Amino acid sequence: MKETDRLIDGVGLDGSTGDESEEPALGYWLGRPHWGNGYACEAVAALIDYGLHTLGVETIRAYTDPNNLASQKVLLRCGLKKVGEIELTKRTRHGARRAPLFRISQREPAA
């Protein structure tokens, strides 16, 4: 946060998300006190731009907890499209399960 120089979130691209894909996955975390202020969308949009245009990544994917509708809305707002589900092979803090899968690619830029 600019006003306090305190870290309020984290965002990154990771290749080890547990579904055996070669595509990098977008991940982010935002502290609960900062939800609803547009920070997640701002961070996700910047990372997508960086990944697609600076790094030259062809496709970026993301998945969320099936019950985290707010996170799914962030991904959709940032131009990712829901393309199905994945079966996670690594255990998550919620156990192993299926998760909604989202993608964005250079061929289909954000709206």
Buried (B, 14 or more C-beta within 10 A) or exposed (E): EEEEEEEBBEBEBEEEBBBEEEBBBBBBEBEEEEEEEEBBBBBBBEBBEBBBEEEEBEBBBBBBBEEEEEBBEBBEBBBBBBEEEBEBEEEEEEEEEEBBBBBBBEEEEEE
